Amino acid sequence: MILLKSNYHVLSLLQSPAGGQWVLKQTEPIEKYYKLGKRLGQPGQFGYALLATHIDGNQNFAVKVISKARFTRSADIKYHYEQLRSEITVMSKMSHPNIVKLYEVYETLDTLYLVMEL
């Protein structure tokens, strides 16, 4: 398994002040580090999952893709973004064999990408 900069990456994002349009903060494009592939399973309430391969090591991950458009149309966008931040905070701190590991978070103006254990 490749040792990713994941914990540092996620924790540094969580310590950054979040603006109104950002859940965490804008990052480099996920495509710079991962090749996004086929869809995994059925779409969920907030998005869908893709198979992703890390460019450096050919290691596979699941990427949860969440469209922020669903939240930006809401009157209570700050509440929804705070809920997403809380989920990311909890997931980044979890380390248990029965819980899917969150490795990295990428964010664009309209999409949030959660890189997770496959």
N, CA, C and O of each residue as an XYZ file, in Angstrom:
472
protein
N       0.836     -1.175      0.000
C       0.000      0.000      0.000
C       0.883      1.241      0.000
O       1.883      1.292      0.716
N       0.524      2.224     -0.787
C       1.266      3.476     -0.861
C       0.939      4.324      0.360
O      -0.213      4.402      0.785
N       1.956      4.952      0.912
C       1.724      5.876      2.010
C       1.416      7.231      1.396
O       2.298      7.880      0.835
N       0.181      7.650      1.502
C      -0.237      8.930      0.932
C      -0.079     10.032      1.954
O       0.052      9.776      3.151
N      -0.093     11.251      1.475
C      -0.034     12.407      2.367
C      -1.404     12.670      2.970
O      -1.676     13.768      3.455
N      -2.256     11.670      2.938
C      -3.676     11.810      3.228
C      -4.003     12.465      4.559
O      -4.716     13.469      4.580
N      -3.512     11.939      5.663
C      -3.898     12.506      6.947
C      -3.513     13.968      7.038
O      -4.299     14.786      7.517
N      -2.318     14.312      6.587
C      -1.896     15.700      6.596
C      -2.820     16.528      5.708
O      -3.251     17.618      6.085
N      -3.119     15.991      4.517
C      -3.944     16.712      3.550
C      -5.338     16.987      4.124
O      -5.827     18.114      4.045
N      -5.966     15.984      4.691
C      -7.308     16.157      5.240
C      -7.278     17.085      6.442
O      -8.103     17.994      6.537
N      -6.340     16.874      7.363
C      -6.295     17.699      8.568
C      -5.938     19.145      8.261
O      -6.450     20.053      8.916
N      -5.071     19.382      7.280
C      -4.735     20.761      6.947
C      -5.943     21.462      6.323
O      -6.132     22.662      6.521
N      -6.752     20.727      5.578
C      -7.967     21.316      5.028
C      -8.947     21.672      6.142
O      -9.593     22.719      6.098
N      -9.053     20.804      7.132
C      -9.997     21.044      8.215
C      -9.596     22.240      9.061
O     -10.456     22.871      9.675
N      -8.324     22.564      9.106
C      -7.863     23.693      9.893
C      -7.958     25.005      9.124
O      -7.755     26.074      9.699
N      -8.263     24.935      7.836
C      -8.371     26.136      7.018
C      -9.737     26.775      7.192
O     -10.738     26.070      7.311
N      -9.790     28.097      7.210
C     -11.099     28.743      7.314
C     -11.903     28.498      6.044
O     -11.379     28.636      4.939
N     -13.145     28.144      6.195
C     -13.994     27.850      5.040
C     -14.802     29.086      4.675
O     -15.458     29.689      5.524
N     -14.746     29.451      3.412
C     -15.539     30.569      2.930
C     -16.936     30.115      2.603
O     -17.240     28.928      2.724
N     -17.799     31.027      2.189
C     -19.185     30.707      1.907
C     -19.379     29.695      0.802
O     -20.310     28.892      0.860
N     -18.520     29.714     -0.209
C     -18.693     28.796     -1.331
C     -17.899     27.512     -1.180
O     -18.008     26.621     -2.022
N     -17.103     27.398     -0.126
C     -16.258     26.234      0.067
C     -16.673     25.468      1.315
O     -16.920     26.065      2.363
N     -16.751     24.142      1.202
C     -16.964     23.305      2.376
C     -15.678     23.349      3.200
O     -15.718     23.572      4.410
N     -14.548     23.139      2.548
C     -13.238     23.231      3.200
C     -12.453     24.356      2.544
O     -12.403     25.470      3.066
N     -11.838     24.065      1.394
C     -11.183     25.089      0.582
C     -10.898     24.503     -0.781
O     -10.899     23.284     -0.950
N     -10.654     25.358     -1.750
C     -10.352     24.882     -3.091
C      -9.007     24.168     -3.083
O      -8.057     24.606     -2.434
N      -8.946     23.060     -3.817
C      -7.720     22.268     -3.911
C      -7.309     22.142     -5.376
O      -7.999     22.618     -6.278
N      -6.186     21.499     -5.583
C      -5.794     21.160     -6.938
C      -6.817     20.170     -7.487
O      -7.497     19.500     -6.710
N      -6.938     20.067     -8.799
C      -7.888     19.091     -9.369
C      -7.516     17.666     -8.981
O      -6.340     17.304     -8.977
N      -8.512     16.870     -8.659
C      -8.279     15.475     -8.279
C      -7.615     14.705     -9.416
O      -6.858     13.765     -9.173
N      -7.896     15.099    -10.651
C      -7.345     14.400    -11.821
C      -5.821     14.514    -11.899
O      -5.187     13.758    -12.636
N      -5.233     15.433    -11.161
C      -3.778     15.560    -11.123
C      -3.144     14.363    -10.409
O      -1.988     14.027    -10.667
N      -3.891     13.728     -9.520
C      -3.373     12.634     -8.711
C      -4.057     11.296     -8.947
O      -3.492     10.247     -8.635
N      -5.270     11.321     -9.497
C      -6.039     10.092     -9.681
C      -6.634     10.033    -11.084
O      -7.033     11.047    -11.656
N      -6.681      8.811    -11.620
C      -7.428      8.572    -12.849
C      -8.798      8.070    -12.408
O      -8.909      7.012    -11.789
N      -9.837      8.831    -12.728
C     -11.193      8.454    -12.332
C     -11.763      7.484    -13.347
O     -11.664      7.694    -14.556
N     -12.359      6.421    -12.840
C     -12.866      5.365    -13.705
C     -14.367      5.184    -13.617
O     -15.128      6.145    -13.497
N     -14.774      3.918    -13.679
C     -16.199      3.589    -13.758
C     -16.926      3.875    -12.439
O     -16.326      3.962    -11.368
N     -18.227      4.015    -12.572
C     -19.082      4.235    -11.408
C     -19.226      2.950    -10.617
O     -19.355      1.866    -11.184
N     -19.201      3.084     -9.303
C     -19.363      1.936     -8.410
C     -20.765      1.958     -7.815
O     -21.170      2.961     -7.226
N     -21.494      0.887     -7.957
C     -22.814      0.783     -7.343
C     -23.815      1.789     -7.887
O     -23.655      2.341     -8.975
N     -24.848      2.005     -7.092
C     -25.929      2.925     -7.455
C     -25.700      4.286     -6.811
O     -25.095      4.374     -5.742
N     -26.182      5.353     -7.457
C     -26.046      6.679     -6.853
C     -26.772      6.740     -5.510
O     -27.802      6.095     -5.316
N     -26.220      7.520     -4.596
C     -26.839      7.703     -3.289
C     -27.600      9.016     -3.228
O     -27.793      9.680     -4.247
N     -28.022      9.378     -2.058
C     -28.809     10.589     -1.871
C     -28.016     11.848     -2.203
O     -28.584     12.819     -2.704
N     -26.698     11.846     -1.929
C     -25.908     13.057     -2.110
C     -24.900     12.977     -3.244
O     -24.240     13.971     -3.547
N     -24.765     11.825     -3.875
C     -23.792     11.707     -4.948
C     -23.618     10.274     -5.393
O     -24.530      9.453     -5.295
N     -22.433      9.993     -5.882
C     -22.131      8.654     -6.390
C     -20.660      8.362     -6.140
O     -19.897      9.253     -5.767
N     -20.266      7.112     -6.347
C     -18.878      6.702     -6.124
C     -18.254      6.267     -7.442
O     -18.905      5.674     -8.302
N     -16.969      6.583     -7.569
C     -16.200      6.186     -8.740
C     -14.989      5.372     -8.307
O     -14.456      5.554     -7.213
N     -14.566      4.468     -9.193
C     -13.304      3.784     -8.996
C     -12.217      4.767     -9.414
O     -12.327      5.397    -10.466
N     -11.174      4.906     -8.608
C     -10.078      5.815     -8.927
C      -8.762      5.084     -8.741
O      -8.609      4.284     -7.818
N      -7.815      5.362     -9.621
C      -6.490      4.773     -9.532
C      -5.481      5.883     -9.293
O      -5.432      6.858    -10.043
N      -4.670      5.733     -8.240
C      -3.653      6.729     -7.945
C      -2.613      6.705     -9.051
O      -2.151      5.628     -9.431
N      -2.240      7.839     -9.568
C      -1.346      7.935    -10.720
C       0.043      7.379    -10.416
O       0.638      6.726    -11.273
N       0.571      7.621     -9.228
C       1.936      7.202     -8.901
C       2.093      5.703     -8.675
O       3.127      5.133     -9.023
N       1.091      5.063     -8.103
C       1.309      3.680     -7.714
C       0.303      2.673     -8.221
O       0.389      1.493     -7.879
N      -0.634      3.101     -9.016
C      -1.674      2.212     -9.527
C      -2.499      1.567     -8.425
O      -3.047      0.483     -8.624
N      -2.597      2.206     -7.274
C      -3.431      1.696     -6.192
C      -4.862      2.195     -6.409
O      -5.069      3.347     -6.791
N      -5.847      1.328     -6.163
C      -7.246      1.671     -6.379
C      -7.909      2.203     -5.118
O      -7.614      1.763     -4.007
N      -8.813      3.161     -5.314
C      -9.577      3.776     -4.245
C     -11.008      3.982     -4.733
O     -11.286      3.912     -5.930
N     -11.899      4.235     -3.798
C     -13.250      4.681     -4.136
C     -13.278      6.183     -3.900
O     -12.751      6.669     -2.900
N     -13.887      6.912     -4.814
C     -14.027      8.358     -4.657
C     -15.513      8.684     -4.601
O     -16.249      8.444     -5.559
N     -15.942      9.228     -3.478
C     -17.319      9.672     -3.329
C     -17.407     11.081     -3.909
O     -16.708     11.987     -3.457
N     -18.258     11.260     -4.900
C     -18.406     12.536     -5.592
C     -19.709     13.178     -5.136
O     -20.789     12.623     -5.340
N     -19.600     14.345     -4.519
C     -20.773     15.042     -3.984
C     -20.928     16.369     -4.712
O     -20.037     17.218     -4.670
N     -22.058     16.541     -5.377
C     -22.341     17.804     -6.057
C     -22.778     18.842     -5.031
O     -23.718     18.618     -4.269
N     -22.090     19.976     -5.019
C     -22.441     21.034     -4.073
C     -23.673     21.822     -4.527
O     -24.225     22.604     -3.753
N     -24.104     21.622     -5.770
C     -25.278     22.340     -6.286
C     -26.517     22.041     -5.452
O     -27.375     22.903     -5.260
N     -26.597     20.833     -4.969
C     -27.739     20.439     -4.134
C     -27.843     21.318     -2.889
O     -28.944     21.603     -2.418
N     -26.698     21.746     -2.357
C     -26.674     22.536     -1.134
C     -26.716     24.030     -1.406
O     -27.259     24.789     -0.603
N     -26.151     24.461     -2.526
C     -26.098     25.895     -2.814
C     -27.480     26.466     -3.116
O     -27.700     27.671     -2.997
N     -28.394     25.611     -3.502
C     -29.769     26.072     -3.756
C     -30.587     26.159     -2.478
O     -31.710     26.663     -2.478
N     -30.018     25.666     -1.398
C     -30.717     25.648     -0.118
C     -30.602     27.010      0.563
O     -29.602     27.710      0.404
N     -31.619     27.373      1.312
C     -31.596     28.627      2.070
C     -30.622     28.530      3.239
O     -30.168     29.554      3.750
N     -30.299     27.326      3.661
C     -29.440     27.131      4.822
C     -28.124     26.456      4.416
O     -27.762     25.410      4.954
N     -27.422     27.064      3.467
C     -26.186     26.484      2.935
C     -25.122     26.338      4.020
O     -24.385     25.351      4.024
N     -25.025     27.299      4.938
C     -24.011     27.225      6.000
C     -24.222     25.978      6.866
O     -23.261     25.313      7.254
N     -25.469     25.676      7.158
C     -25.781     24.486      7.957
C     -25.327     23.217      7.233
O     -24.686     22.353      7.831
N     -25.658     23.107      5.955
C     -25.304     21.922      5.185
C     -23.790     21.775      5.052
O     -23.259     20.671      5.170
N     -23.101     22.877      4.809
C     -21.645     22.812      4.698
C     -21.019     22.439      6.038
O     -20.028     21.710      6.073
N     -21.581     22.926      7.133
C     -21.069     22.567      8.456
C     -21.272     21.076      8.719
O     -20.416     20.431      9.325
N     -22.398     20.529      8.267
C     -22.640     19.089      8.414
C     -21.602     18.280      7.626
O     -21.095     17.270      8.114
N     -21.294     18.730      6.413
C     -20.277     18.053      5.609
C     -18.907     18.145      6.286
O     -18.174     17.157      6.333
N     -18.559     19.321      6.810
C     -17.286     19.480      7.527
C     -17.210     18.538      8.723
O     -16.171     17.927      8.972
N     -18.310     18.422      9.459
C     -18.340     17.535     10.624
C     -18.130     16.086     10.211
O     -17.372     15.360     10.855
N     -18.794     15.660      9.140
C     -18.635     14.282      8.663
C     -17.187     14.025      8.251
O     -16.627     12.976      8.570
N     -16.584     14.971      7.550
C     -15.195     14.822      7.114
C     -14.265     14.774      8.322
O     -13.321     13.984      8.344
N     -14.519     15.604      9.316
C     -13.696     15.618     10.527
C     -13.735     14.261     11.218
O     -12.692     13.710     11.569
N     -14.921     13.731     11.412
C     -15.067     12.434     12.079
C     -14.414     11.335     11.246
O     -13.672     10.510     11.779
N     -14.684     11.319      9.956
C     -14.130     10.274      9.089
C     -12.603     10.318      9.052
O     -11.959      9.271      8.986
N     -12.021     11.509      9.092
C     -10.565     11.623      9.013
C      -9.877     11.121     10.276
O      -8.699     10.762     10.243
N     -10.605     11.094     11.383
C     -10.033     10.656     12.655
C     -10.278      9.173     12.943
O      -9.669      8.614     13.856
N     -11.147      8.544     12.188
C     -11.493      7.144     12.428
C     -10.398      6.216     11.907
O      -9.861      6.408     10.816
N     -10.089      5.224     12.704
C      -9.135      4.203     12.297
C      -9.565      2.883     12.920
O      -9.249      2.589     14.073
N     -10.289      2.095     12.136
C     -10.816      0.821     12.616
C     -10.957     -0.104     11.406
O     -11.340      0.358     10.331
N     -10.661     -1.383     11.551
C     -10.724     -2.296     10.407
C     -12.122     -2.433      9.790
O     -12.237     -2.834      8.632
N     -13.175     -2.112     10.531
C     -14.538     -2.242     10.008
C     -15.125     -0.923      9.508
O     -16.301     -0.863      9.150
N     -14.318      0.125      9.481
C     -14.781      1.432      9.011
C     -13.929      1.857      7.821
O     -12.700      1.808      7.879
N     -14.585      2.273      6.747
C     -13.883      2.701      5.544
C     -13.036      3.934      5.872
O     -13.519      4.881      6.493
N     -11.779      3.913      5.451
C     -10.821      4.981      5.745
C     -10.951      6.112      4.728
O     -11.021      5.868      3.523
N     -10.981      7.341      5.216
C     -10.935      8.527      4.364
C      -9.481      8.939      4.226
O      -8.807      9.181      5.228
N      -8.986      9.022      2.986
C      -7.594      9.356      2.748
C      -7.392     10.832      2.410
O      -6.536     11.492      2.998
N      -8.168     11.345      1.476
C      -7.967     12.723      1.019
C      -9.292     13.356      0.649
O     -10.283     12.668      0.407
N      -9.293     14.681      0.609
C     -10.470     15.440      0.195
C     -10.022     16.458     -0.847
O      -9.042     17.175     -0.648
N     -10.745     16.513     -1.952
C     -10.508     17.506     -2.996
C     -11.793     18.284     -3.184
O     -12.885     17.743     -3.014
N     -11.665     19.549     -3.532
C     -12.850     20.376     -3.695
C     -12.670     21.365     -4.837
O     -11.643     22.033     -4.954
N     -13.710     21.439     -5.685
C     -13.782     22.453     -6.727
C     -14.964     23.351     -6.385
O     -15.636     23.149     -5.374
N     -15.206     24.321     -7.213
C     -16.303     25.253     -6.957
C     -17.647     24.538     -6.858
O     -18.522     24.964     -6.104
N     -17.817     23.441     -7.626
C     -19.122     22.776     -7.658
C     -19.145     21.330     -7.148
O     -20.213     20.722     -7.086
N     -17.977     20.769     -6.782
C     -17.942     19.351     -6.411
C     -16.969     19.098     -5.255
O     -15.923     19.736     -5.141
N     -17.353     18.147     -4.409
C     -16.510     17.678     -3.318
C     -16.162     16.223     -3.613
O     -17.048     15.433     -3.936
N     -14.878     15.855     -3.506
C     -14.411     14.499     -3.779
C     -13.805     13.936     -2.500
O     -12.890     14.538     -1.937
N     -14.296     12.799     -2.034
C     -13.758     12.134     -0.861
C     -13.064     10.853     -1.313
O     -13.723      9.925     -1.780
N     -11.738     10.795     -1.180
C     -10.965      9.633     -1.575
C     -10.956      8.668     -0.409
O     -10.461      8.985      0.673
N     -11.515      7.471     -0.638
C     -11.717      6.515      0.431
C     -11.182      5.144      0.078
O     -10.938      4.825     -1.086
N     -11.007      4.342      1.116
C     -10.596      2.959      0.962
C     -11.620      2.224      0.105
O     -12.826      2.419      0.248
N     -11.122      1.386     -0.774
C     -12.013      0.622     -1.662
C     -12.508     -0.626     -0.966
O     -13.268     -1.398     -1.551
